[in-house]
């Protein structure tokens, strides 16, 4: 297809194949969060410690974040169809391997392979949507993939909790197998939109790949583990931070000086793509950060189990699903930048409303802000997709799609690191302040201790009752400090979205055909 020729119409076979590709992307993104509500069950099944079990999640994220930007080169080398089918097949095989894992080292190895191989499905679907579809159909497909990319991590804890409670944790991975087989069969028979260029293999930048893997893998590790081990005070975190810095500098130098780099970074010269990627980064903070902090609150403060947490979070997914048709219509009638501004504003309001948590907040109190978060995420994600990829020529879309999706995942990693750090620091500050208010010199605290002690004296004796009352007061202080810290963190996240609104003024509106049809 020439740069000026209109693209051929999408056939029914291609449309069916694309819809199955979207299903594959859904499965790949779902697996980021599906284990989050069931880590304790997997940990028990593999006889691992809580710190070790966290690597079940971390290994997947590190491997996936390396594959996502690499997918652009591989798609040009192999073709979109072959890369997607290989990715789906590898994801399926290692899903089965995860279900059969008998030890933590095996599980971590299989999860890393699952994340690396499955990671190519995500940017490939974004690129295919912008290559195949034009005009109103592109807007519709953008809504579809936006819904998929946001809905999957939102319902992940719900589905994971349901499968674990009903069957066992093995079904978190077994559910991928029949779906994966179907995806490979259908896509291999229906999707032929381009041809691979095998000559690229001779110019494959192996050193660039090694530097990119060291940079992104180390960065993801530092973001994931840094808050838990007090950042650079831990020798391992400090070492990986140095590796990320050095390998990152070398990778960027190589990417800008080679004729055929492993990742084409020149897409960032497009102003819309650069700002759109920044917005994707912010949406990643909201998407993964909110899915993390609310279940954390419900589990630690309210004592909800995985299924109860999933049921509470489901309102966000339902709101996304119901909002999708409206966003599709609005994206064709409103200036895309206006729609993005509305979405970011709703996200800020949703997070501000959520930042009113108390120790008694539950499903009813969270229903409105969680629903608003779903609406805001959909109204942000769809226009960001259009703005970032809609002004790029077709030749750059494959590489750009990988970079764009990478920014969303990096936003999630930075968001989780920010949340964990803020929660730790702010809870310590609130605990100190509350402890001063609950000291012996405070009449209210003394009266509360006397009342609780009196109520337990007959059962425990005076000395033990006094100690039990002090423990209860200490636990209450810690609980309230944690709730206040969660509120502070949610307000910081809301502030990010408010501060990002002026960036919309710098974005150009994509043309009717967008990325390349008329370029």
N, C-alpha and C positions, 0 to 999 in steps of 0.2 A: 504494500500500500504506500503510495507516495505521500509526501508531506501535505499536499493540497487536495488529494482525492478524498471523496466522501467514503467512509468505511462501508464495507458490504453489510447488508442486513443480517441480524442475528437469527440463525436458524432455530427451529424447535429443539433439535438435538443439542445445540450449543447452550440454549437456555436451560434445558434439563441438566446438562452437565455442570453448568455454573451453579445452579441451586444445590447440587450435591457437593460441589466444592465449598460452598458456604457452610454446609453441614460439617465438612471436615474442619474448617476454620473454627466452628463452634466447639467441636470436640477438643481441638488443641488448646483453645483459650480456657475452656471449662476445666481442663486438667491442672491449670495453675492453682485454682481455688478449691477443687472438689475434695482434696485431701485435708484442707485446712481445719474443717470441723471434726475430723476423725484421726488426727495425728496421735492422740492418746491411745486409740484402739490399735493403730498400726504399731506404735511403740511397744505396747504390751505383747502383741503377736510376734514381734521380732526380738523381744527381750532387750530393748535398747533404753538408754537414759533419755530424759527430756531434751538435753542439749544435743545429743547425737541424733535424735529423731527429727530435729529441725532441718537436718540436711536432706531429708526426703523432699522438702519443699525447695530448699536452696539449690540443690544440684540441678533440678529441673529448670529453674529460672536462669541460672548461670549458663547452662548449655543452650537454652532457647535464645537468649539474648545475643549469643555469638552467631547463631544460624540466621537470624532475621536479616541483618544487613548483607550477609553473604548470599542470600537467596537471589538478589538481583543478578549477580554474575552467573550463578548456576542456572538461572532461568534462560539467560542468553546462550549459555553453553549447551544445555540439554533440550530446551524448549519448555514452555509452561506446562504442557501435559505430562511430559516425562518426569520433570522435577516434582510436580504435585503428586503423581502416583507413587514415586519412590518415597516421598515424604510420608504419605498416608500409609504405605506398606510398612515402613520402618516404625512409625508411631504405633501401628497395630501390633506388630510382632513384639515390641518391647513393652506394650501394655500387658500382653499375655505374660511376658517374663516377669513383670512387676507383681502380678497376681500370684505367681508361683515362687517368688523370692522367699528364701528360708532364713536369711540373715540380713542384718543392716547393710554391710558392705555390698552385697549383691543388689539390694533394693536401691541403694544410692547410685550404683553403676547403671542399672537398668533405667532409673528415672532420668539420669543425665542423657543416656542414649535416646530415650523417649522424647525429652525436651529438644534435643539437638535436631533429630530427624523430623519431628513434628513441627518445629518452628518455621519451616519453609512454607507451610500451608497458609499461614496468616498473611504475609505480604503478597503472596502469589494471588490470593483472592482479591485483595485491594487493586493490584495492578490489572488483573483480568477485567474487573468491573469498569475501569477507566479506559481500557483498550477496546473492549467489545461494545459498550453502550454509549449512546450520545443523547443529548437533549433531555427531554422529560424522563426517558427510560433510565438515563444515568442517575438522575435525582432519586428515582425509585430504588435503584440498586444501591445507591449510597445510603439511603435510609435502612435498607435490608442489612447491609454489612455493618452499619453503625449500630443497629439494634443487636446484631449478633455479637459484635465486639464488646458491647457494654452489658448485655444480658447474661452472657456466659459466666463471667466472674461473679455476677450478682447472685445467680441462682446456684452457683457451685456449692456453697456451704449447705444450702437447702437439700439439694439432690444427694450430696455426700452424706449428710446426716441421715437422710431417709434410707439410703442403701445400706449404710452401716447398721442402723437400728433394726432394719427388716431382715437383712441377710448377714453379711459380714464385710469387713473392710476390703476383702479380695474383689468384691463386686465394683469397687471404685474403678478398677482397671479392666475387669472382665467385660463391663458394659461397652467398652470401646471396640472389642474384637469383632462382633458381627457388623457393627456400623462401619468399622474400618474396611472390612472385606467388601461391603456393598459400595463404599466410596471408590475404592481402587477399580472395581469392575466397571462401574458406570462412567467414571471420568476417563478411563483408558479407551472407552468405546465412543465417547461423544465429543470430547474437547480437542479440537485441532485448530488453533488460532495463530500459531507461528511455528517456525522451524529453528532447531538449535544450530549453533555455529561451532562445530567441533574444533575449528582452528584456534579458538580462544584457549584451548587446553595447553597449547604450546607456550602461551604467554601467561599462564596462571601464576600469580604472585604468591608462592608458598611462604616466603618470608613475611609478606604483608598479612597473610592469613594468620601466621603464628603471632605476629605483633598485635593484630586485632583481637585474637582470642585471649592473649595475655592481658591486654588493656581492658576489654569489656568483662572478662571473667573476674579479674582482680577487683575492678570497680564494683561489680555486683556483689562480690564477697564482702568488701568493705562496707557497702551500704546495708547488707543484710545482717552482718555480724557485729559491726561497729558499735551500735547502741548497747548491745548485750555485754560487751567486754570493755566498755569505757574508751572506745576509739583508740587513739594512738598510744595510750598508756599500755596497751597490750602489744607484745612483741610481734605476734603473728599478724595482727591488723596493720601495724606500722610497716611490716615487711611487704604486705600486699599493696598498701598505699604507695610505697616506693615503686613497686613493680608496675602498678597502674600508671603512675606519673611518667616513668621512663618509657615504657612500651607505648603509652599514648602519644608522647611527643614524637617518637620514631615512626609510629603508624601514620600520624597526620603528615609528617614530612614526606613519607613514601607515597601516601595517597595523592599528594599535590605535585609530585615530581615525576611519577611514572606515567608512561603513555597509556597503559592498561592497568589501572589500579584495581585492587580487590574490591573496593567500594568507591564509586564515583561520588565525591563530595561536592562537585560543582553544582549539584541541584540546589544547594543552599545559596547560590548566587541569585536565584529567583526569589524576589522579595516575598511573594505570597507563600512560597514553600517554606522559607525560613521562619516567617512569623507563624504560619500554620503549624509547623513542627513545634514551636514554642507552646502554642495553645494545646497541641496534642500532649506535650509534657505535663501541662497543668491539668488537663482532663485525666491523665494517668494518675496524678496525685489524688484527685477526687475519687476516681473509679476504684483504685486499689486501696487507697487510704481509708475511705469510708467503709468499704467492705471489711476492713481490718479492725478499725477502732470500735465500731458498734458491737460486733460479736465479742470483742474483748471486754467491753463494759458489761454486756449481758451475762457473760460467763463469770467474770470475777466479782462483780457487784451483786447481780441478781441471782446468780447460781443456776442459770438456764443450761440445759443440756444441748447437744448439737442439733437435735430435731427442733427444739423450741427456738433456738437462735435462727435456724433456717426458716421457720414459719414467720418469725418477725421480719426477717430481711426480705421475704418474698414480696412484700408490698412494693418494694423498689422495682423489682423485675416486672410485676404486673403493671405498674405505672409506665414503665418503658414500653411495654408491649402495646398498651392502649394509646400511648402518645404517638407511636410510630406513624400511623396513617395521617394524623394531623400534621406532623412535621414534614411528611412527604408533600402534602398539599401546600403548606406554607413555604417550603423551599422553592416552589415553582412560582409563587406569587410575590413573596417578600424579597427584598435585597438580602443576599446571604449574610452580609455583615450585620444587618439589623437582627436577623434571627439568631446569630451567634451572640450578639450583645444581650438579647433577652435570655438566652440559655445560661450565659455566665452569671447574669443577675439573679436568675432563679436558683442557681447552684449556691451563690453566696447567701441568699435568704434561707435556703434549706439548711445550710451548715450553721448559720446564725441561730435558727430555731432549734436545731439539734443541740446547740451549746447551752441548753437550759436543763441539762440532766440533773436529776437528784437520785438519791439511793433508792427511791421508790419508782423511778421511771420504768415503764414496761412497754409492751406492744401497743397499747392504746395511745400512750403519750408520744410514742415515736412514729405513729402511723402517718401523720401529716408531713413532718419533715422528711421521712424516708420516701414518701410518694413524690414530694417536690424534688427530691434529689434525682429520682428516676426521670421526671419530666425534664429537669435542667440538663441532665447528662445527655439525653437524646437530642435536645434542642441545641446542644453545643457540639456533640460529636459529628452530626451529619453536616452542618455547615463548615466545620473545620476540615472534614474530608474534601469537600468541594473546593474550598479556598486553597488548601495546600497542594492538591494534585490536579486541580481543574485548569491551571494555566500552563502546565508542562507539556512539551511535545511528546508523542508516543515513545520515542527512542529513550527518553529519560525516565519514563514512569516506572519501569521495573526496578531500577536502582533506587529511585526516590521512594517507592512504596516501602522498601526495606528500611530505609532511614527514618521514614515517617513513623512506622510501627515501632522501631527501636526507641524513638523519643517517648512514645507512650509508655513503653515498658520501663525505660529509665525514670520517667516521672513516677511510676509506681514504686520503684526501688528507692528513689530519693524521698518520696512521700512516707514510706514505711520507716525509713531511717529517721526522718524528721519527727514523725509521730512518736517513735520509741524514745528518742532523745528528749523531746519536750515533755512527754509524760513522766519520765524519770526525774528530770530537773524540776518541773513545776510541782510534782507531788511531794518532793523533798521540801520545797519552799513552803507549800501549804501545810505540810505536816508540822514544820517548825512553828509556823504562825498559830495553828490550831492548838498545838501543845502548850504554847504560852497562854492561850485563852482557857485551857482546861487544867491549869496548874492549881496547886494547893491554895493559893491566895485568892482564887476566884470563887465567889460565893455560890454561883450557879453550879460549878463543877463539883464543889464540896457537897452541896445539897443532893446532887444526882448520885454521887458515890455513896452517901449515907443511905439514900433511899434504896439503891440496888443492893447494898450490903445487908440492910435490914431484911429485904425480901428473901435473901439466900442464907441467912444465919441459921434458921431452924433446920435447914437441910444439910449445910456444910460445916456449921460451927463458925464462930465469929472471926477467927484468924483466916481460915480458908475462904470465907465469904468476902472478906476485905481484899484478898489477892485476886479472887475471881472478878470482883467489881473493877479492880484496876486493869485487869486483862481486857475486860469488856470495853472499858473506856479507851484503852490503847487501840484496840481493833476498830472502834468507832472513829477515832481520829484518823487512822490510816485509810479507812474506807472513804471518809469524807474528803480527805486530801486527794485521793485518787480520782474521785468524781470531779472535783474542781480542776484537776489537771487535765482530764478529758475535755472539759468545757473550754479551757484555755486553748488546747490544741485545735479544737474545732473552730474557734474564733480566728486563729492564725490561718487556717485553711480558707475560711471565708474571706479574710483580708487579701489573700493571694488573688482570688478571683476578682475582687473589686479593683485591685491595682492593675490587673491585666486588661481591663476594659478600654483604656485609651489606646492600646496597641491596635485595636480594630480600625482606627482612623488611618493606619499606615497600609492597610490591605487593599488591593485592587479587586474589584468584583470580577469573577470569571465570566468569560463569554458564554453564549448559549450552548455552544458545543463543547467548550472546555478543552481539556487536555489534548489537543493535537488535531482534532477533526478539522479545524479551520486554520491550523498553523502551518 
